[in-house]
Amino acid sequence: MSDDDRPINPDGSLPSLPPPLPPPRGGCATAFMVLFGLTLLLPGLCALLFGFGVLSESRSDPSILFLILLGLAVCFAGVMLIRAAIKGSS
């Protein structure tokens, strides 16, 4: 058999094959990713609760605002971890 129907690169060589796909992730790893992501959502919930309390005061401390932003960033990481776990399992 010949490979006449395969395209050839401009330099005359045959095109390389794409790399093989990695093996699918197991259900246990997906479950741990979702559980850890849910755990990371808790600092974000606390940041929202304390953030509303701090913003309702007339005087706010910049260090508290930094901690609130840090909690929201951790919450965002949890959301992205859950998203990656769900997207990778399908």
Disulfide bonds with the S-S distance in Angstrom:
none
